[in-house]
Structures are given as structure tokens and as C-alpha cells.
């Protein structure tokens, strides 16, 4: 497998924009991948996701292609929209810091082939932005590499909506890499909606670093794709920094949704909140791994995890795993994790009021996801997501 | 309205109801009393179709239909309402949504169009006022964070909105203070009519001070041990359940 990175890179190297990623950095990423290969299911952190399709994926980027604006979700008032087709686009990119995190290999793959980048730099005040990443190509024809670099300076505020969707083909290969830097006292509200086509494959890496008094909240809603794996790494590097990771995932048919989160508390008095609600219907497999590391100096850490999975199909599988690694005494780490079926008492109560069994199922699944969905503070976006969920659950 | 013939029910192999027979005529309010473990709640659950009960033998006819052949939701649409002893909290499903969905399910069953949302809200507000419930309850999750008394009032509100032919109340009086008990009783009395019936399952006589029953039945060891008029409840209160249990043994 190892030679394929250099071969495929060599085939397109001349056409890759060096202002997105320098040729030198691309080559070192190729070397890293050649030496290490991509993750396999034998890796502990990757055992819940199907990585087999990677064996035959063509990594070279798909060419940009025109799309019909009517295929995109309705615009949200007050949000400037930028559309990237097959990852290409973006003006005057700035260099991302080199990939870090629990597993940087997919980020390195993005380094090798990225053709565009969304650079968001908020120096002061409040900005509202929407990024729409559209994949149009079949996986055999080429891959899509969304790439986002966010830097929010002290006390500034950013609300970002990030969407991943398919237009034309429903069997894309998408590998996204998002890097977030939140400076002192700044706040980022980050909404991510993955609604790729039914046969699409999405590997995603999100790294965020927070300095003191910074707040970073990310809300992820996973609906689409055949295989979707998101690897999220948040480093709390300044006192009183605060992060919230709220994820909802709805799997059906043979979908495989896997989210791996690690939050690293390196300093005192920082806070983490993780809420996951996942529903696995049909023969799908949905998983969430939420790891919190509290380092030796991180006294006064406050960490709350509420991870819940709902089994809604006879052949579905759900895995929720809270993981705590604590190296100091003075911490408050609460975690709850459950996986099971719908509450029989709730079901009977609603049936006894005359509701159809299908309606009851949908209503309770909906209610289950509300713990995440109700937190979405952009009303129009929340409405769109609720409509999508309604379709997904019916 | 309701006719139960020789009903035998087991739960996990254990006999709970042993040949229970009961007739509740149209327009009548009957009370079922009995000591703990006599099978009162089982009877209420079996009528509503709760899973987990095995009907070994017997027959239940409700408004001319074979009740046991109907699924729980079909029983509701046919006009049977169970007021729960422990109403379930359902965060994320709001009260007004449930009320509307329940009414529309029943209307669809009768071939009627959906209710007008605006009119419906007005009707619900009236009934909430009657039950002395704050309007803010409407937008909250079903029973979410409600006190025990609020939950019971919410059950009666649902009953008033659904206007069932037969209301079965499973120990709705338990845990209520006297003011809440009166409000609940007023709700039940409001629906009383020559066309509707009610079956009140209760441990104590005091509910029957406010909802005067046409008949009282005492359930002991899964069958009716004694039936009488409202004075039977008073006599039970005075002499205790041992009086009837002793006779039944």
C-alpha cells in the first residue's frame, strides 16, 4: 500500500497549489504516510470504523465542477456563504499548523492533496460565516479535501456553520481537515452538519487549541454518508478555557458513524462538556469515544460527559465509551454513558394516548436527540436540521 | 359499556387476576377498591393493553368490541382512557404536541379532519384553567419536572381533552393533598354524563367523597369479593380490608 501515496502524489504534484500547502510540506506528509500507512482496524482508536474502502480509493483530487446553486440548502440570513466544490476554492490561504492530535494520518493525507482552503481570521468583533463543502465526484474519479483554518483573536467572536454535502454523485471520498485557534477571551460557536450522499465516505480531522478564557463549542450533526469518521482533538492550553462538544448521529441502513474525541486539559481550571446522542437503526453501526485527559498541573478541572446511544434496529450496533485519564486529585469529572432501547414506559404511555407505534418511535427518537439539537442557537439552522432529522427518522 | 367475564391474568407465571367478572353500564361510575396486591393496578393495565400481562382466559367487551383483540393505541382511539398512577416523564415531547396528536389520532379513527390548531389551543386553555394549571405547562415536556400533583392534573387534563367513553383511573388520588384531590375530582365529574362511564381504582375511600360512585366493588386476591353501593366504601373504611379478605378466604 505504501508506494501508492508517492505515486499518486507524483501524478498530480505539479497541479497542486503551493499557497495552500507548500510542496515541501506535501512531500513530508507523503513520507509520513509512506512510512506509517493509514490507520487500520487493528489500531485501538479505529476499531469501530470501516477502513477497508481505503484500500481501493483513488486519493488524487477531483477537479472542480460547476454546481447548481439550487442544489444547496437555503441560505441563512446574516451568514456570509462560501462554497467549495470538491475542496477547491478560497482566497489567500494561510498555512495551517502541522497536523497534531491523537492520529494525524488523515490530516497528513489532506496535506498531500488539498487543493483549496477556507481561511478565517477574525481580529475583532463578531463574524458569522457559512462554509459549504460540496462533493460532486465519484470516489473512483477523485477525492475531495475540504480544508479550514480558523484563527479568532482575543475577545473576538465567530459563529461558523460548516456543511458537507453531495451533489450529483452520492459516492464521494471526502477527507476534511479543520484547524481552530481560539485566543484569550474569544468565543467560537461551530456548527457542523454532515449530510453527504448515501454511499459517500468521510474521514474528518478537527483540531482546536484554546488559550485562557477562550470558549469553543462545536455542535455536530451526522446524518449522511456510508462511512463517516470524525476525529476531534481539543487542547485546553489556557486557564479557564471552556469547550463543549455536542454531537448527534443518526445511522440507518448499513451506515457506519464513528466519532472519536479527545480533550486534553493541560492547565488549571478549564472546563469540558461532552454530550453525545446517537441512534443506530437498520443494520447501522454508530459509535462515540469521548476521552478526557487531565494532566498533572490541571487542578480544578471540571469535566462533564453524557454519552447515550439508542438501539433502534434489530441488527444495529451502538458503542459509547467515556474514557478518563486523570493525573491530578483536585478535579471534578462526571461521566454517564448508556446504550439501550427506547424506554418501554414512555412507549406505552404514548400508545395509550392513541398514537401510532411508528409515530411513537419517531417522537421518542426525536426527543432523544433534542439534548443536542436544542442547543443549536441559530434558529434557521436548527429548523433545517430538525427537518432533516424528521426525514431521517420517518 | 364494559363487560369483563371470568378474567384470569398472570404476570411472569404468577396468578394476579383469578376469574374476575365485572359490568360497568353506560353512564355509570364504578369504584374498584382493594388492599395492596389485590390486582387493582393489573386490572387497569390489562384494560389499557400494557405489555407484560398474560391473559390466560376470559373476555372483555368494550362498547361492543372485543377489547383484548385491540392494540393499546386502538383502545385509546375507540374511547378508552387510562389515567396512570405514575404518569411518565417524556422530556423533548411537548405537552401540547401530545394533546394534539392524541386528539387527531382519535379523529382520524372516526373519519374526521384534523383539529384547527387555533381553536384547539383555545379549548385546551379553557380546560387548563378548569384544572388550575398554568399555561406554561403546554410548552414543557410531557410531565417533565412536574410535581406528583401536577402530573395527576395533567392526566385529567388529557382526559378532558380526549373526552373518552370510558375512563379508567389507576389510583389517581394517591399522593394528592385535599385541594388537588378536589380539582381532580371536579375534572372527572365534569365529564360525567349518561353516555360515558368511569372505573375508579383506588385504595382509599376519600376520593369517593368527591366522585360519588354508582357502585363499589372490592377486589381481593384477583376477584371481586363483594359489591355494593357507595356505603360499601364507608363500611370498608370503618372495618378495614381484613373484613372482606376474611370473608373471601
Interface residues (C-beta under 8 A of the other chain):
Chain A: X343 X344 X345 X346 X348 X349 X350 X351 X352 X353 X354 X355 X356 X357 X359 X363 X364 X366 X367 X368 X369 X370 X371 X374
Chain B: X48 X49 X50 X51 X71 X72 X73 X75 X76 X77 X82 X84 X87 X88 X90 X91 X92 X93 X98 X101 X102 X105 X106 X109 X141 X142 X158 X162
